[in-house]
Amino acid sequence: MNCRKRGNIMSHAAIVARELKTSCIIGTKIATKVLKDGMMVEVDADKGIVKIIK
């Protein structure tokens, strides 16, 4: 999964993810400050919820 702090549906990350048929979350605001490498999270993109599992 690709996660970007800023962007929109036309951002480079979103376009590349679409072409590679992989998930991409954009416009996360603080996620890049809160989440660290190696953390396991559960994402409900429909509800906009991210739960830290480990």
Contact map, one row per residue, 1 for C-alpha under 8 A:
111000000000000000000111100000000000000000000000000000
111100000000100010000011100000000000000000000000000000
111110000000000000000001110100010000000000000000000000
011111100000100000000001111100010000000000000000000000
001111100000000000000000011111110000000000000000000000
000111110000000000000000011110000000000000000000000000
000111111110000000000000011000000000000000000000000000
000001111110010000000000011000000000000000000000000000
000000111110011000000000010000000000000000000000000000
000000111111011000000000000000000000000000000000000000
000000111111111000000000000000000000000000000000000000
000000000111111100000000000000000000000000000000000000
010100000011111110000001000000000000000000000000000000
000000011111111111000001110000000000000000000000000000
000000001111111111100000000000000000000000000000000000
000000000001111111110000000000000000000000000000000000
010000000000111111111111000000000000000000000000000000
000000000000011111111110000000000000000000000000000000
000000000000001111111100000000000000000000000000000000
000000000000000111111100000000000000000000000000000000
000000000000000011111110000000000000000000000000000000
100000000000000011111111000000000000000000000000000000
110000000000000011001111100000000000000000000000000000
111100000000110010000111110000000000000000000000000000
111100000000010000000011111100000000000000000000000000
001111111000010000000001111100000000000000000000000000
000111110000000000000000111110000000000000000000000000
001111000000000000000000111111110000000000000000000000
000011000000000000000000001111110000000000000000000000
000010000000000000000000000111111100000000000000000000
000010000000000000000000000111111110000000000000000000
001110000000000000000000000111111111000000000000000000
000000000000000000000000000001111111000000000000000000
000000000000000000000000000001111111000000000000000000
000000000000000000000000000000111111101000000000000000
000000000000000000000000000000011111111000000000000000
000000000000000000000000000000000011111000000000000000
000000000000000000000000000000000001111100000000000000
000000000000000000000000000000000011111110000000000111
000000000000000000000000000000000000011111000000000111
000000000000000000000000000000000000001111100000011111
000000000000000000000000000000000000000111110000011110
000000000000000000000000000000000000000011111001111000
000000000000000000000000000000000000000001111111110000
000000000000000000000000000000000000000000111111100000
000000000000000000000000000000000000000000011111100000
000000000000000000000000000000000000000000011111100000
000000000000000000000000000000000000000000111111110000
000000000000000000000000000000000000000000111111111000
000000000000000000000000000000000000000011110001111100
000000000000000000000000000000000000000011100000111110
000000000000000000000000000000000000001111000000011111
000000000000000000000000000000000000001111000000001111
000000000000000000000000000000000000001110000000000111
